């Protein structure tokens, strides 16, 4: 049986609240009714575990067939020149792993950090050391089943090109790349939009990390405004016609290569509506066959 990609939003949309929902534990039923099957819990500003609320969200996710992932705190800096910040980042990753485990998920998305005060090679080396320490911490705390997903980043001075994220993922087969195609488009000033450009990215993942990890990679997708020379400026919605990327060529490749990644939409306020749009774009490939 063909396994299909999962689609869902990062956090709760405007429509979720406009419909009268107030608690995140209600998100799984809401998303299931829309026809979605993934949800990324947001801990960007810190991990705050409420075991009772997490248990309700987990139960509702299982009941409604919603796959849970978690975005770790934004202030994680794997590549900081300050050892204390790197050690703190290990603890933040450990906290995130505990949280997603309680939520019934097994993926945490992690920002790689900055390389503005050092060479990219130095930043990558520090990030690998920090992640290696984080992997040891997960093992020591019986959380080695949690998959760390380093994210490709949208600003030019951030660590997080596709090549850099792939290199980070060579540390352990448990790790998956979080490929944010909007970020890659922003940091390359519009050079992640065509069928050929998406194809090259996917083939690069397969070449370095293997077919199995390509099949199940994690992804963020949204249209993102960018400026030169900095890169990412702000997240947009799918209604924007000035900035990309379009999901259509990527959906064709996901279908062609029989991949089943998880796509989390980070559109500005319309992340659920745009998630559904992505799912329909993907479904158009096999409806026409």
N, C-alpha and C positions, 0 to 999 in steps of 0.2 A: 504493500500500500504506500502510495506516494506521501511523504511527509511534507507539510506545507510550512511556510514561514509564519511566525507569530507577529501580531501587530497590536500596538497599544500606546498610550500616552505617558509622558513624564509628568507625574503629579496630576492634579485636578484642574480641569478646564473651567472657563467662564460658564459654559453651558451646564456643567455639573452643579454649580452653585445656583445658577438661574432657575434650575428645575427644582430647587428647594432642598437639595442634599447638603448636609453640613459636616458629616463625618467621613473620613477616608475609608472607614470600614464598609461604607456603602458603595464604594467604587466598583468592586467586582461585579455586583448584580447590575449596576448601571452599564458597565462596559460589555457584559455578556449580552444584555438586551440590544446594544448597538451592533453586536456581531464581532466584537474585538476579543482578544484572548491574552493580552499582556498588559502589565502595569509596572512602571518604575517608581518606587517609593523614594521620595526626595529627602536626603539628609545633607543637603549642600551646606547648610549653616550649622551643622552639628548633629550628632547622633543622640537622640533622646529616646530611650527604650521605655515604653509603657507595656508591660507584659500582658496585661488584660486586653488592652486595645489591639495589640499585635496578634494575640490569639484569636480575637474576633475577625480581624482582617484575614488572617491565614485560613480560618474555617470558611469564610465567605469566598475566598479565592479558590479553594479546593472545590467547593460546591458549584461554583460558576465557571470552572475551567480556565481560570486566569493564572498565567505564569508571572511570578513576582521577581523583580530584580531591584537593586538598590543603588542609588547614586551616593557615593561617599562624599564627605565634606570637601568643599571647594578649596579650602585652605591647606589641604594636603600638598606638600612639596617634596617630592621624591628626590629632587636634584638640588635642594638648598645647600649653600656653602656652609651653613651652620649645622653642626652635628645634632644639636638639641632639636632643631626643627625636623630633621630627618627621623630622629628617634620618636618624636611626637607623632610623626606621620605613620610610623609602624603601629602605634597605639590606636590611631584613628581608624586605620584599616582593620585592626583587630575588633574594635568596637562595631564597625560596619558589618563585619563578618558575623558577629554575634547577632546583630539586629536582623540581617537577612535570613539567618538560620531560624530565628524565632518566627519570621514571616512566612517560612516555608519555601524560600527561594534559595538559589545557590550562586548568584552572580552579583558582584559589586563592581561598579564603574569608578575608576580612579583617574584623577588628573595627574599628569606627569611632572608638572612644575615648569619653572622658567629657566632659560639659559642666557639671560640678558647680561649677566656679569661674568660669564665664562664662555669657553668654547663649547660648541654643541657636543663634542666628543667628551669633554670633562663632565658636562651635565648628564649625558647618557650613562657614563660610568658610575656616577653617584646614584642615579636613579636605579640602576641595576643592583647596586649594593643594598639600597633601601628595600627594594622589592624582595631580594633574597632574604633579608632579615624578616620581612613581613611573612614570607612563605614559611620560614622556620617558626614564627610565632603562631601561625595557624596550625601547624603540625603539633606544636606543644600544647595547644588548647583544644585538640580534637576537632578542629575546624578545617582540616585539609581538603574536605569536599567542597568548600567554597571557592569559586573561581574568580580570581582577580582579573578584571578587564581594563587594561590601560587604554585611555581614550586618545584618539587623534584630536589635536587642538587647532583652533582657528586663527590665533594670533601668531604672526611670524616669529616673534621673540620667545614663544613658548616651545618647550620640548613637546614633540608630538606629531612629527611627520609620520606618514604611513610606515616608512622604513624604520624610524625610531621605535614606533610601537611594536612592529614585528620583532625587532631586536630584543625589546623588553620581554616579549612573549616566548623567546627562546629559552628563558630561564627555567620554565617548567611546562610540561604538556598540559597541566591543569589550567593554565592561563589561556584566555581568549582575547583577541583584539576587539576593542570597541571602536568600530570604524564610523566616525561621524563624517558623512559625506558632505554635509553642509560646511563643516569646519575645513575639510580638505579643499573644497571649492573656494572658500574665503581666503585661506592662506596662500592659495595659488592664483588668486585674482581671477577666478572664473575658469580654471582649467580642470574642472571635474564635473563635466556636464554631458559629454558625448558617450555613446555606446562604447567606443574604442577606449576612452579614458577609464570608464568603469571596468571594462574588461581587463585592462592592464592591471588595475588595482587588485582585482580578485585573483588574477593569475599570480601576482606577486605574493599574495598571502598563501596560496597553495604551494608555490615553489619553496617558500621558506618554512612554513608551518605544517604543511601536509593537507591532504584532502579532507580528513576528518574535522580538523579545526575550521577549515574553510566552510564546510557544510553547516556548521552551527555557530558561526561568529555572532557577536553582539553588534548592534548598530544603532546609532542615533541618526535621525534624518529630519531636516527642516531647511527652509530657504533662509539664507543669512545675508544680510547686507554687509559689504566689506569696503574698506578704503585702502588706498596705497599710501605708504608702504606697510601699514600696520596689519592689515588683514581684517579679521572679524570685527564688526561694529555692533550689530544687534540681530536677534532672531526675528523673523517675519512670519507671515502665514502663507498658505499655498495660493492665496488670492494675488499675491505680489507677482508682477510680470516683469520686473526689472532685474531681479537677482534669482539665481538658481540655487541648487540644481533641480532638475525635473526627475521625478522618480521613475518615469516610464522606461527609459533605456535600462536602468538598473533592474527593474522588475522583469524585463525580458531575459536578462542574463541569469537572474535567480531561477527563473523557470527553466531556461535552457540547460543549466548545469545541475538542476535538481538539488538546490540548496534549501536549507530551512533555518536561516538565521532568525533572531528576534529583532524586530524593528521597533524602536521607541521614538515616537515623534515628539520633538521639542518646539513645535510652533508656538508663537506668542498668543496663548489663550485659546487657540483652536486645535490643540494637540490631539483631541479625541476625533474631531471631525476630519482632520487631515490624516490621522491614522486610518480611518475608514476609507478615505480616498485612496491611500496607498494600497490597502487590501484589495480594493476594487480594480485598481490598475494591474495588480498582480493577477487577479482572477481573470481579467480580460485575455491573458495569454493562453490559458487552457480552455476558455469558453470558445475561442475562435479556432481551436485545433480540431 
